[in-house]
Amino acid sequence: MSCEHLICAACAGPVVEGRCPVCREGRAKVHHHGFLGLSPLVIALTVILALALLALKHVGGY
């Protein structure tokens, strides 16, 4: 989602410019990043990869 075309209800300015505290908060919510600045998708894929490697190690140990 992008905040390019969003208009702030408090100051009637474009949210992307961040003219008032409401704009800045809205912009931060739209562009929120996950843990350590990573997107939730990257975090989920990392966890899935780690679990797959752990499963392969477990299966290969027999």
N, C-alpha and C positions, 0 to 999 in steps of 0.2 A: 504494500500500500504506500502511496505517496501523499505528501501533504502539500504538493504544488498548487492544487486547485481548491484547497480548503480555506474557508473564510472564518475568521474568529468572530464569535458571537459577542465578545466583550468590547473589542475595539474596531471591528469591521475591516480589519486589515488582513492581508494574506498570512496564514499561519506560518508559512515557510520563512517569512521575514522575522518573526518572533518579536513583534513590537511591544507586547505586554506580557505579564507573567502567565496569563492564561494561554497565550500563543506558545510561549516557550514550553509550558507543561504539555500542551497538546502535541507539539512537535517531538518532544522527548518520548511520549507514549507511542507515537507512530514509528519512530526510529529506535525503539528499545532493542537492545541486544541482550543475549543471554549471558551465561556465566563466562567471565573473563573476556567479554566482547565477542564471543562466538555465537553464531546463530543456533537456535534450538535444533535445527536439522543436523548440523555438523556434530553437535554433542550426542544426539541420538545415534547417528551413524557410527561414531567412535565407540559408544557403548555396545552396539550390536556387533561390531568388528571384534572387540575385546571378548565378548561372550562366545563368538564363533571360534576364535583362536583357543580359548580355554576349553571349549567342547572338543575341538580337534586334538588338543594335547591329552585330554582325559581319555578319549577313544583310542588314541595311539599308544597309551600306556599299558594296555592289556598284554 
